[in-house]
Amino acid sequence: MGTDVVVAILKEANLKGTINIYPWARALTMAQQQENTLIYCISRTKKRENLYTWVGVIAPIDFYIYSLKNRMDIQINKLEDAKKYSIGIVRDDALDEFFVSNKFQRLQRVSLNEINMKKLILKRFDLWPISEFTANYLLKKNGYNPPKTVKKVFHIEGFADGDQYLAISKITSKEIKDQIRNALKRIKQKGIYQEILLKYQ
């Protein structure tokens, strides 16, 4: 969904751009150091607030901890309960920061969420914390039926504001930033954003 929204924004702003996938840690650094660089879908946390110029919300998101559907042994009533399980996360993303700040030890880090999805299927770890949208997208992309493959075992709260943002490097010109921000507003006003959202629900 995020890519569809960004493509629509660039089209609305009459700007050309190339979309590339990088390991998340590298993408975060590039968006701090390179001019005319967008990053998405990114959680807006206190630690990141002054690192980027925030364009706006491009995806409403809820975050959950997932396990395989058949893992009847996993019971999590509070976040602390998850500490006894192994957890797959993406290096340097908001969830990594969240679990480290909550003193989790059994963290397995990779560069991309899709790798974690495959590792969960292969039973390489117990828990997969991720947004509901991204989990469903990755599972379907790889030929799995989400409700028959995984289950939500805990709703994660308190580490981000529940939405995913589009951000732009601070060193980008004000003119470009305004073009991007105004284009996002227009695609929402015109209903283009809502059409994209419906496609993924």
PyMOL commands that set and color helices and strands:
alter all, ss='L'
color gray80, all
select helices_A, chain A and resi 2-13+24-33+79-84+94-101+113-121+132-141+146-149+174-189+192-199
alter helices_A, ss='H'
color red, helices_A
select strands_A, chain A and resi 38-43+52-60+63-68+87-90+107-110+128-131+150-156+163-169
alter strands_A, ss='S'
color yellow, strands_A
deselect
rebuild
show_as cartoon
